[in-house]
């Protein structure tokens, strides 16, 4: 009966069971052999083909120093934590840059508010003239530019550092998520293969145990002389069935084990190294990006250093421009009154009405005039000294007086400056009116020669109005020049009187109150027109209106305000026109004032008018030449 056991086990393919073993030793040897194969260090069957496969894989594997795929093949969780820490660190640095640029923006805003606070808007008359004030406002302007550079730093950090970091952080997160998902999928597939192999192993183990039990039962009944033949045959059939099932389970387990070993080799030699290499490249790129943003962070500051240095140099130059002597002269110029220092007060003798008798042993000091009944030298309320008794405001509060047209409420020197300033302004207005009159006359001449262009009589009201304005301005200029000559004449006469008094060592008996200057009596300040137009002092003759016209006729050559190119040729037959050839370049010295003519000058110096439609005009941006009046 035992002769059937050997051939049965020898039919199991792929297993190393001994063919000459008999009895129950065959199953035991089978279990031991399979268990030893499962416990082999290579993790698979010790076949020649498996060893060759492993060796071939190892020879084909690309190894590199410090590679995550080879050195950290079993550190998936730690690499997961490390890559997450790297992204967190990048975002932390981005937060640092955000707070830094917020500080820069706040700093720049506070600097601009500070400059605005200490540099308020002023009218033209209130513009500072002291060098110390001008230097301070120059420093404020430089500080405002400095604040602008801080804003540039914040803007560069916002775009080139913070914005770049945030975009790169999002890319890293998506890339890391993709790589980790691939790693988890590979691990899940390997776990699935292991479960299949483990299930087949457990099934093979159960089948072997059942086969051992059926073999023991069969041997017991076969040796039992009391057992019936049917019982022995039944036990023998059961033993054969279990043995066959154990053979099938062994074959299935061997196949699953071989498949798992192959998948495991692919997992740890292909899939995991590839995924870990991608994670390593991602982390290295993150490190490189951090280095680049560190450099950009510093470059944003270094790029503005030259301009900031210029701002600081401007502040130093403003500090060097402070001139104490110039400021002192400006104080004198601003507050000089032109008055002479007050003279000595006269002695007022109130005892002149008292008569001394001879018995008193005194001599009467009564002036002869008093004894004769004539009035003595009593204080005259109309005396200049009486008029100026309350004017000693040198160290007190200056009396307030209403503003007058002739500025007689001001001290002489300040009055002279204000009158001169008004004369200059009126002269500019007169020049404008004269230019407008000339333009209207030229336009009228053009209309008279070319009636189709317009009606000459329509310009007469405007010409008359311009002439009337000119006469008013001339009258105002003449009136102010008269007042100016009065002030200058009085200052000259006061200087002569003071010089004469100093030479004779004679102290004045009272202080003269200059006409048109500070006085408490407003009736004396408001002079009558005929008094204002009194004959001027010698050396200051009355201005002649004709001489005034000549002064404006002899103008300097007008400045160049642009240039033009002739589109067509022009013969210039009329008087005052300028001949020009096509494509000739001329200088513009006066714009078209609405009459269709532009005043130009050739390179030879010849001047005249050319049709505006015949030339292509290019004006300078900051030209200060003639102005067009409509």
C-alpha positions as CSV (number, residue, x, y, z in Angstrom):
1,X,0.0,0.0,0.0
2,X,2.9,2.5,0.6
3,X,4.3,2.1,-2.9
4,X,1.8,4.8,-4.1
5,X,3.1,7.6,-1.8
6,X,6.4,8.2,-3.6
7,X,5.1,8.8,-7.1
8,X,2.2,11.0,-5.7
9,X,4.6,13.5,-4.2
10,X,7.0,13.3,-7.0
11,X,4.3,14.7,-9.4
12,X,4.2,18.0,-7.6
13,X,6.0,20.5,-10.0
14,X,8.4,23.0,-8.6
15,X,8.8,21.3,-5.2
16,X,12.0,19.7,-3.9
17,X,10.5,16.7,-2.0
18,X,12.5,13.5,-1.9
19,X,11.2,10.8,-4.2
20,X,12.6,7.8,-2.2
21,X,11.0,8.8,1.1
22,X,8.2,6.5,2.2
23,X,5.3,6.6,4.5
24,X,4.3,9.8,6.3
25,X,7.7,11.3,5.9
26,X,6.8,12.7,2.5
27,X,4.3,15.3,3.8
28,X,6.5,16.4,6.6
29,X,9.4,16.9,4.2
30,X,7.1,18.8,1.9
31,X,6.0,21.2,4.7
32,X,9.5,21.7,5.9
33,X,10.8,22.3,2.4
34,X,8.1,25.0,1.6
35,X,8.6,26.6,5.0
36,X,12.4,26.8,4.4
37,X,11.7,28.3,1.0
38,X,9.4,30.9,2.5
39,X,12.0,31.8,5.2
40,X,14.8,32.3,2.7
41,X,16.5,35.7,2.9
42,X,15.8,36.5,-0.7
43,X,12.1,36.5,0.0
44,X,11.4,34.1,-2.9
45,X,12.0,30.5,-4.1
46,X,15.6,29.6,-4.2
47,X,15.6,28.8,-7.9
48,X,18.3,29.6,-10.3
49,X,16.1,31.7,-12.4
50,X,15.0,33.9,-9.4
51,X,18.6,34.5,-8.4
52,X,19.6,35.5,-12.0
53,X,16.7,37.9,-12.1
54,X,17.7,39.6,-8.9
55,X,21.3,39.9,-9.9
56,X,20.3,41.3,-13.3
57,X,18.1,44.0,-11.6
58,X,20.9,45.0,-9.3
59,X,23.4,45.4,-12.2
60,X,20.9,47.6,-14.1
61,X,20.0,49.8,-11.1
62,X,21.5,53.3,-11.3
63,X,22.9,54.3,-8.0
64,X,24.0,57.8,-7.1
65,X,25.5,59.2,-4.0
66,X,23.1,60.6,-1.4
67,X,20.1,59.6,-3.5
68,X,16.8,59.5,-1.6
69,X,15.7,56.6,-3.8
70,X,18.5,54.3,-2.7
71,X,19.5,55.7,0.7
72,X,16.0,56.4,2.1
73,X,14.0,53.6,0.4
74,X,12.2,52.8,3.7
75,X,11.7,56.4,4.9
76,X,8.4,57.3,3.1
77,X,6.8,58.8,6.2
78,X,9.8,60.8,7.1
79,X,10.1,62.2,3.6
80,X,6.5,63.0,3.7
81,X,7.1,65.1,6.9
82,X,10.3,66.7,5.5
83,X,8.7,67.9,2.3
84,X,5.8,69.3,4.3
85,X,8.2,71.1,6.6
86,X,10.0,72.5,3.5
87,X,6.8,74.1,2.2
88,X,5.9,75.4,5.6
89,X,9.3,77.0,5.9
90,X,8.9,78.6,2.5
91,X,5.5,80.1,3.4
92,X,7.0,81.3,6.7
93,X,9.7,83.2,4.9
94,X,7.0,84.6,2.5
95,X,5.1,85.8,5.6
96,X,8.3,87.5,6.8
97,X,8.7,89.3,3.5
98,X,5.0,90.4,3.6
99,X,5.5,91.9,7.1
100,X,8.7,93.6,5.9
101,X,7.1,95.2,2.9
102,X,4.2,96.3,5.1
103,X,6.7,98.0,7.3
104,X,8.2,99.7,4.3
105,X,4.9,100.9,3.0
106,X,3.9,102.2,6.4
107,X,7.2,103.9,6.8
108,X,6.9,105.6,3.4
109,X,3.4,106.7,4.1
110,X,4.4,108.2,7.5
111,X,7.3,110.0,5.8
112,X,5.0,111.5,3.2
113,X,2.5,112.6,5.8
114,X,5.4,114.1,7.8
115,X,6.6,116.0,4.8
116,X,3.0,117.2,4.0
117,X,2.5,118.3,7.6
118,X,5.7,120.5,7.6
119,X,5.4,121.8,4.1
120,X,1.9,123.3,3.8
121,X,0.7,125.1,0.7
122,X,1.4,128.8,0.7
123,X,0.4,131.7,-1.5
124,X,3.1,133.4,-3.6
125,X,3.5,136.3,-1.1
126,X,4.1,133.9,1.7
127,X,6.9,131.9,0.1
128,X,9.9,131.7,2.4
129,X,13.0,133.7,1.4
130,X,15.4,132.8,4.2
131,X,18.1,130.4,3.3
132,X,17.5,128.3,6.4
133,X,13.8,127.9,5.4
134,X,14.6,127.2,1.8
135,X,17.2,124.6,2.9
136,X,14.6,123.0,5.2
137,X,12.1,122.7,2.4
138,X,14.7,121.3,0.1
139,X,15.4,118.7,2.8
140,X,11.6,118.0,2.9
141,X,11.6,117.5,-0.8
142,X,14.6,115.1,-0.6
143,X,12.8,113.2,2.2
144,X,9.7,112.9,0.0
145,X,11.9,111.4,-2.7
146,X,13.4,109.1,-0.1
147,X,9.9,108.0,0.9
148,X,9.3,107.2,-2.8
149,X,12.3,104.9,-2.9
150,X,11.0,103.1,0.2
151,X,7.8,102.5,-1.7
152,X,9.9,101.2,-4.6
153,X,11.5,98.7,-2.2
154,X,8.1,97.6,-1.0
155,X,6.8,97.2,-4.5
156,X,9.8,95.1,-5.6
157,X,9.5,92.9,-2.6
158,X,5.8,92.4,-3.2
159,X,6.2,91.4,-6.8
160,X,9.6,89.8,-7.1
161,X,9.7,88.1,-3.7
162,X,6.4,87.7,-1.9
163,X,4.3,87.1,-5.0
164,X,6.8,84.7,-6.5
165,X,7.0,82.7,-3.2
166,X,3.3,82.4,-2.9
167,X,2.9,81.2,-6.5
168,X,5.8,78.7,-6.1
169,X,4.3,77.4,-2.8
170,X,1.1,76.5,-4.6
171,X,3.0,74.7,-7.3
172,X,5.0,72.8,-4.7
173,X,1.9,71.7,-2.8
174,X,0.3,70.3,-6.0
175,X,3.5,68.6,-7.1
176,X,4.1,67.1,-3.6
177,X,0.6,65.8,-3.5
178,X,1.0,64.1,-6.8
179,X,4.2,62.4,-5.9
180,X,2.8,61.2,-2.5
181,X,-0.3,59.8,-4.2
182,X,1.9,57.8,-6.5
183,X,3.9,56.5,-3.6
184,X,0.7,55.5,-1.7
185,X,-0.7,53.8,-4.8
186,X,2.5,51.8,-5.2
187,X,2.5,50.8,-1.6
188,X,-1.2,49.8,-1.7
189,X,-0.6,47.6,-4.8
190,X,2.3,45.9,-3.0
191,X,0.2,45.3,0.0
192,X,-2.5,43.8,-2.2
193,X,0.1,41.4,-3.7
194,X,1.3,40.5,-0.2
195,X,-2.2,39.7,1.0
196,X,-2.8,37.4,-2.0
197,X,0.5,35.6,-1.3
198,X,-0.3,35.4,2.4
199,X,-3.8,34.0,1.7
200,X,-2.3,31.3,-0.6
201,X,0.3,30.5,2.0
202,X,-2.3,30.1,4.8
203,X,-4.5,27.9,2.4
204,X,-1.4,25.7,1.6
205,X,-0.7,25.4,5.3
206,X,-4.3,24.3,6.1
207,X,-4.4,21.8,3.2
208,X,-1.1,20.2,4.4
209,X,-2.5,19.8,7.9
210,X,-5.6,18.2,6.5
211,X,-3.5,15.9,4.4
212,X,-1.5,14.9,7.5
213,X,-4.6,14.0,9.4
214,X,-6.0,11.9,6.5
215,X,-2.6,10.1,6.3
216,X,-2.7,9.3,10.0
217,X,-6.2,8.0,9.7
218,X,-5.4,5.9,6.7
219,X,-2.4,4.3,8.3
220,X,-4.3,3.6,11.5
221,X,-7.1,1.8,9.7
222,X,-4.6,0.0,7.4
223,X,-2.8,-1.5,10.4
224,X,-6.0,-2.2,12.2
225,X,-7.0,-5.9,11.6
226,X,-10.4,-5.2,12.8
227,X,-11.1,-2.5,10.2
228,X,-13.3,-3.4,7.3
229,X,-12.0,-3.1,3.7
230,X,-14.6,-0.4,2.9
231,X,-13.3,1.7,5.8
232,X,-9.7,1.3,4.6
233,X,-10.7,2.2,1.0
234,X,-12.6,5.2,2.2
235,X,-9.7,6.5,4.3
236,X,-7.4,5.9,1.4
237,X,-9.6,7.9,-1.0
238,X,-9.8,10.7,1.5
239,X,-6.0,10.7,1.9
240,X,-5.5,10.9,-1.8
241,X,-8.0,13.8,-2.1
242,X,-6.3,15.8,0.6
243,X,-2.9,15.2,-0.8
244,X,-4.1,16.4,-4.2
245,X,-5.6,19.6,-2.7
246,X,-2.4,20.2,-0.8
247,X,-0.5,19.9,-4.1
248,X,-2.7,22.5,-5.8
249,X,-2.4,24.9,-2.8
250,X,1.3,24.5,-3.0
251,X,1.4,25.4,-6.7
252,X,-0.8,28.4,-6.1
253,X,1.3,29.6,-3.2
254,X,4.4,29.2,-5.2
255,X,3.0,31.3,-8.0
256,X,1.7,34.0,-5.6
257,X,5.1,34.1,-3.8
258,X,7.0,34.5,-7.1
259,X,4.6,37.3,-8.2
260,X,4.9,39.1,-4.9
261,X,8.7,38.9,-5.0
262,X,8.8,40.3,-8.5
263,X,6.4,43.2,-7.5
264,X,8.4,43.9,-4.4
265,X,11.6,44.1,-6.4
266,X,9.9,46.5,-8.8
267,X,8.5,48.5,-5.9
268,X,11.8,49.0,-4.1
269,X,14.0,49.2,-7.2
270,X,11.9,51.2,-9.7
271,X,8.8,52.8,-8.3
272,X,10.0,54.0,-4.9
273,X,13.4,55.3,-6.2
274,X,11.6,57.2,-9.0
275,X,9.1,58.8,-6.7
276,X,11.7,59.6,-4.0
277,X,13.9,61.1,-6.7
278,X,11.1,63.4,-7.8
279,X,10.6,64.4,-4.2
280,X,14.3,65.1,-3.9
281,X,14.3,67.2,-7.1
282,X,11.3,69.1,-5.8
283,X,13.0,69.8,-2.4
284,X,16.2,70.9,-4.1
285,X,14.3,73.3,-6.4
286,X,12.6,74.7,-3.3
287,X,16.0,75.3,-1.7
288,X,17.3,77.0,-4.9
289,X,14.2,79.2,-5.0
290,X,14.7,80.3,-1.4
291,X,18.3,81.2,-2.3
292,X,17.1,83.3,-5.3
293,X,14.4,85.1,-3.2
294,X,17.0,85.8,-0.6
295,X,19.1,87.5,-3.3
296,X,16.1,89.3,-4.7
297,X,15.3,90.5,-1.2
298,X,18.7,92.1,-0.9
299,X,18.7,93.4,-4.5
300,X,15.4,95.3,-3.9
301,X,17.3,97.3,-1.2
302,X,20.5,97.6,-3.1
303,X,18.9,99.0,-6.3
304,X,17.7,102.1,-4.5
305,X,20.9,102.8,-2.7
306,X,22.2,105.2,-5.4
307,X,19.1,107.2,-5.5
308,X,18.9,107.3,-1.7
309,X,22.5,108.4,-1.7
310,X,21.6,111.3,-4.0
311,X,18.8,112.2,-1.7
312,X,21.2,112.3,1.3
313,X,23.6,114.3,-0.8
314,X,20.9,116.8,-1.6
315,X,20.2,117.2,2.1
316,X,23.9,117.8,2.8
317,X,23.9,120.4,0.0
318,X,20.9,122.1,1.4
319,X,22.6,122.2,4.8
320,X,25.6,123.9,3.1
321,X,23.4,126.4,1.4
322,X,22.4,128.0,4.7
323,X,23.9,131.5,4.7
324,X,23.5,133.5,7.9
325,X,24.6,136.8,6.3
326,X,22.0,136.4,3.5
327,X,19.3,135.7,6.1
328,X,20.3,138.8,8.1
329,X,20.2,141.0,4.9
330,X,16.7,139.6,4.1
331,X,15.6,140.6,7.6
332,X,16.9,144.1,7.0
333,X,15.2,144.2,3.6
334,X,11.9,142.9,4.9
335,X,11.6,145.1,7.9
336,X,13.6,148.3,7.2
337,X,11.2,151.3,7.7
338,X,13.4,154.0,6.3
339,X,12.7,156.3,9.3
340,X,15.5,158.3,11.0
341,X,16.2,157.5,14.6
342,X,14.3,159.7,17.0
343,X,16.0,163.0,18.0
344,X,16.2,164.5,21.4
345,X,13.0,165.7,23.1
346,X,13.0,169.5,23.7
347,X,12.8,170.9,27.2
348,X,9.3,172.2,28.0
349,X,9.5,174.9,30.6
350,X,6.3,175.0,32.4
351,X,7.5,177.8,34.8
352,X,7.6,180.5,32.2
353,X,4.4,182.1,33.5
354,X,5.9,182.5,37.0
355,X,7.6,185.9,37.8
356,X,10.3,186.3,40.4
357,X,10.5,189.5,42.5
358,X,13.8,191.2,43.3
359,X,13.4,190.5,47.0
360,X,13.6,186.9,46.3
361,X,17.1,187.5,45.0
362,X,16.3,185.8,41.7
363,X,16.1,186.8,38.2
364,X,12.8,186.3,36.3
365,X,13.2,183.7,33.7
366,X,10.1,184.9,31.9
367,X,10.8,185.4,28.3
368,X,10.4,188.9,26.9
369,X,7.6,187.8,24.8
370,X,5.6,186.7,27.8
371,X,6.1,190.0,29.6
372,X,4.8,191.7,26.5
373,X,1.8,189.4,26.4
374,X,2.9,187.4,23.4
375,X,2.6,183.7,23.6
376,X,5.7,181.7,24.5
377,X,7.0,178.5,23.0
378,X,4.1,176.4,24.1
379,X,3.6,173.0,22.7
380,X,1.8,173.4,19.4
381,X,-0.7,170.6,18.7
382,X,0.1,171.0,15.0
383,X,3.8,170.7,15.6
384,X,5.4,167.6,14.0
385,X,6.6,166.5,17.4
386,X,3.0,166.5,18.7
387,X,1.9,164.5,15.7
388,X,4.5,161.8,16.3
389,X,4.4,161.6,20.0
390,X,2.6,158.3,20.0
391,X,4.7,156.7,17.3
392,X,7.5,155.2,19.3
393,X,6.7,151.6,18.5
394,X,10.3,150.6,18.0
395,X,10.1,148.0,20.8
396,X,6.4,148.0,21.3
397,X,3.4,146.9,19.3
398,X,3.2,148.3,15.8
399,X,0.0,150.3,15.3
400,X,-2.4,149.0,12.8
401,X,-3.5,151.2,10.0
402,X,-5.9,150.5,7.1
403,X,-4.4,149.5,3.8
404,X,-4.2,152.5,1.4
405,X,-3.9,152.6,-2.3
406,X,-0.6,154.5,-2.2
407,X,0.7,152.2,0.6
408,X,1.2,155.3,2.8
409,X,0.3,153.2,5.8
410,X,3.7,151.4,5.4
411,X,7.1,152.7,6.4
412,X,9.0,154.5,3.6
413,X,11.3,151.6,2.6
414,X,8.5,149.1,2.6
415,X,6.3,151.5,0.7
416,X,9.0,152.0,-1.9
417,X,9.3,148.2,-2.5
418,X,5.5,147.7,-2.7
419,X,5.2,150.6,-5.2
420,X,8.0,149.2,-7.3
421,X,6.4,145.8,-7.3
422,X,3.1,147.2,-8.4
423,X,4.8,149.2,-11.2
424,X,6.4,146.0,-12.5
425,X,3.1,144.2,-12.5
426,X,1.3,147.0,-14.3
427,X,4.1,147.1,-16.8
428,X,3.7,143.4,-17.6
429,X,-0.1,143.9,-18.0
430,X,0.5,146.9,-20.3
431,X,2.9,144.9,-22.5
432,X,0.2,142.2,-22.8
433,X,-2.4,144.8,-23.9
434,X,0.1,146.2,-26.4
435,X,0.7,142.8,-27.9
436,X,-3.0,142.2,-28.1
437,X,-3.5,145.6,-29.8
438,X,-0.8,144.8,-32.3
439,X,-2.3,141.4,-33.1
440,X,-5.7,143.0,-33.6
441,X,-4.3,145.6,-35.9
442,X,-2.6,143.0,-38.0
443,X,-5.7,140.9,-38.1
444,X,-7.6,144.1,-39.2
445,X,-5.1,144.7,-42.0
446,X,-5.5,141.1,-43.1
447,X,-9.3,141.5,-43.2
448,X,-9.0,144.7,-45.1
449,X,-6.8,143.1,-47.7
450,X,-8.8,139.9,-47.8
451,X,-12.5,140.7,-47.0
452,X,-13.5,137.1,-47.5
453,X,-11.5,136.2,-44.3
454,X,-13.6,138.5,-42.1
455,X,-15.1,142.0,-41.4
456,X,-12.5,144.5,-40.3
457,X,-15.2,146.6,-38.5
458,X,-15.9,143.7,-36.2
459,X,-12.5,144.1,-34.6
460,X,-12.9,147.8,-33.9
461,X,-14.7,147.4,-30.5
462,X,-12.0,145.1,-29.3
463,X,-9.3,147.4,-30.4
464,X,-10.9,150.4,-28.7
465,X,-11.3,148.4,-25.5
466,X,-7.7,147.4,-25.6
467,X,-6.6,151.0,-26.2
468,X,-8.8,152.1,-23.3
469,X,-7.2,149.5,-21.0
470,X,-3.7,150.6,-22.1
471,X,-4.5,154.2,-21.2
472,X,-5.8,153.1,-17.8
473,X,-2.7,151.1,-17.2
474,X,-0.5,154.0,-18.2
475,X,-2.3,156.3,-15.9
476,X,-1.9,153.8,-13.0
477,X,1.8,153.4,-13.8
478,X,2.3,157.2,-13.9
479,X,0.4,157.6,-10.6
480,X,2.5,154.9,-8.9
481,X,5.7,156.3,-10.3
482,X,4.8,159.7,-8.9
483,X,4.3,158.2,-5.5
484,X,7.5,156.3,-5.8
485,X,9.4,159.5,-6.7
486,X,7.9,161.2,-3.6
487,X,9.1,158.4,-1.4
488,X,12.6,158.4,-2.9
489,X,12.8,162.2,-2.8
490,X,11.8,162.3,0.9
491,X,14.3,159.6,1.8
492,X,17.0,161.6,-0.1
493,X,16.0,164.8,1.7
494,X,15.9,163.2,5.1
495,X,19.4,161.7,4.5
496,X,20.7,165.1,3.5
497,X,19.2,166.8,6.6
498,X,20.6,164.1,8.8
499,X,24.0,164.4,7.3
500,X,24.0,168.2,7.7
501,X,22.9,167.9,11.3
502,X,25.6,165.5,12.0
503,X,28.2,167.8,10.5
504,X,27.1,170.8,12.7
505,X,26.6,168.6,15.8
506,X,23.1,170.1,16.0
507,X,20.4,168.0,17.7
508,X,16.9,168.4,16.2
509,X,14.2,170.0,18.2
510,X,11.6,167.4,17.2
511,X,10.9,164.4,15.0
512,X,9.4,165.0,11.7
513,X,6.6,162.7,10.7
514,X,7.2,161.7,7.1
515,X,4.3,162.2,4.9
516,X,2.4,159.1,3.8
517,X,4.0,157.1,6.6
518,X,2.8,155.9,10.0
519,X,0.7,158.4,11.8
520,X,-2.2,158.3,14.2
521,X,-4.1,161.0,12.4
522,X,-5.8,159.3,9.5
523,X,-6.8,162.7,8.1
524,X,-3.2,163.5,7.5
525,X,-2.5,160.1,6.0
526,X,-5.2,160.3,3.3
527,X,-3.6,163.0,1.1
528,X,-5.5,164.8,-1.6
529,X,-4.8,164.0,-5.1
530,X,-3.2,167.3,-5.9
531,X,-0.8,166.8,-3.1
532,X,0.2,163.4,-4.3
533,X,0.9,164.9,-7.7
534,X,2.9,167.7,-6.4
535,X,6.1,168.5,-8.3
536,X,8.8,166.0,-7.6
537,X,12.0,166.6,-5.9
538,X,15.0,167.7,-7.9
539,X,16.7,164.8,-9.6
540,X,13.3,163.0,-10.0
541,X,11.6,164.7,-13.0
542,X,8.0,164.0,-13.9
543,X,7.8,160.9,-16.2
544,X,6.8,161.7,-19.8
545,X,4.1,159.5,-21.2
546,X,5.8,159.6,-24.6
547,X,9.1,158.4,-23.0
548,X,7.1,155.6,-21.5
549,X,5.9,154.5,-24.9
550,X,9.3,154.6,-26.3
551,X,10.5,152.4,-23.5
552,X,8.1,149.7,-24.5
553,X,8.8,150.2,-28.2
554,X,12.5,149.4,-27.8
555,X,12.0,145.8,-26.9
556,X,14.8,143.2,-26.9
557,X,14.6,140.5,-29.5
558,X,11.9,138.0,-28.7
559,X,13.1,134.6,-27.5
560,X,12.8,131.5,-29.7
561,X,9.8,129.4,-28.5
562,X,10.0,126.8,-31.2
563,X,10.7,126.1,-34.9
564,X,8.7,125.4,-38.0
565,X,9.1,123.9,-41.4
566,X,7.7,125.5,-44.5
567,X,5.2,123.2,-46.3
568,X,4.8,125.7,-49.2
569,X,6.8,128.6,-50.5
570,X,5.6,132.1,-49.7
571,X,6.7,135.3,-51.6
572,X,6.1,137.7,-48.8
573,X,5.1,140.7,-50.9
574,X,3.3,142.6,-48.2
575,X,5.0,144.7,-45.7
576,X,6.0,142.9,-42.5
577,X,5.9,139.4,-44.1
578,X,8.8,137.1,-44.5
579,X,9.8,135.3,-47.7
580,X,10.3,131.6,-47.3
581,X,11.0,128.6,-49.5
582,X,9.5,125.2,-49.3
583,X,11.0,122.9,-46.7
584,X,12.9,125.9,-45.1
585,X,13.3,125.7,-41.3
586,X,12.5,128.9,-39.4
587,X,12.5,129.9,-35.7
588,X,9.2,130.7,-34.0
589,X,9.3,133.8,-31.9
590,X,5.6,134.5,-31.5
591,X,2.6,132.2,-31.8
592,X,-0.5,132.7,-33.9
593,X,-2.8,135.1,-32.0
594,X,-5.9,134.2,-33.9
595,X,-5.2,136.2,-37.1
596,X,-3.7,133.4,-39.1
597,X,-0.1,134.7,-39.0
598,X,2.9,133.5,-37.0
599,X,5.9,135.6,-36.4
600,X,9.1,133.8,-37.4
601,X,12.9,134.5,-37.7
602,X,15.3,133.2,-40.3
603,X,18.8,131.9,-39.3
604,X,20.1,135.2,-40.8
605,X,18.2,137.2,-38.3
606,X,15.5,138.5,-40.6
607,X,12.0,138.5,-38.9
608,X,8.5,138.7,-40.2
609,X,5.1,137.1,-40.4
610,X,4.3,133.9,-42.3
611,X,0.9,132.2,-42.8
612,X,0.2,129.7,-40.1
613,X,-1.3,127.3,-42.6
614,X,1.9,127.3,-44.7
615,X,4.1,125.9,-41.9
616,X,4.4,122.9,-39.6
617,X,5.0,124.3,-36.1
618,X,6.8,122.5,-33.3
619,X,6.8,124.5,-29.9
620,X,9.2,123.9,-27.1
621,X,7.7,122.3,-24.0
622,X,9.1,124.8,-21.4
623,X,9.3,127.8,-23.6
624,X,8.8,131.2,-22.0
625,X,8.2,133.2,-25.2
626,X,5.3,135.1,-26.5
627,X,1.8,134.1,-25.3
628,X,-1.2,133.8,-27.4
629,X,-4.1,136.0,-26.4
630,X,-7.6,135.4,-27.6
